[in-house]
């Protein structure tokens, strides 16, 4: 006859106790939902872009100018094989035109659409509960989804889908007026 190895029995008892103990311990609470933001600067003011609205962020892309009556249309760029119009984010928010926008953010939209801006500062991750409802009714505020306090300054969060809708409305409206003639 073979005798049982006491160390094997002890290990099995320890494993069983650990397994049973996992069910006895309280579940850790789920962390609060997080929001990823890209902090940028326009006209010496800081803003944030929700990362989930940005498909791609590129630097040093020069849009090819195209004839247009729109001053905010900087031109076209090729992004992953798709010709994409690029609009000046500064002008969309009511600021002076950007001097030389260095960054292009491809926006999550039903059709190709991108915005350009001069300065990218950094990526931040904050709890979604840190967002507050913005105040004010100016043109700039129409494109602000929320605001959050980052360090000691309030940081407006830009609603890129609202900017897309505004641009496409202005692009479609003149064509409809011409159709009526």
PyMOL commands that set and color helices and strands:
alter all, ss='L'
color gray80, all
select helices_A, chain A and resi 6-24+51-53+89-92+128-130+140-143+160-179
alter helices_A, ss='H'
color red, helices_A
select strands_A, chain A and resi 34-42+45-50+54-59+73-79+82-88+103-107+114-117+119-127+144-150+153-158
alter strands_A, ss='S'
color yellow, strands_A
deselect
rebuild
show_as cartoon
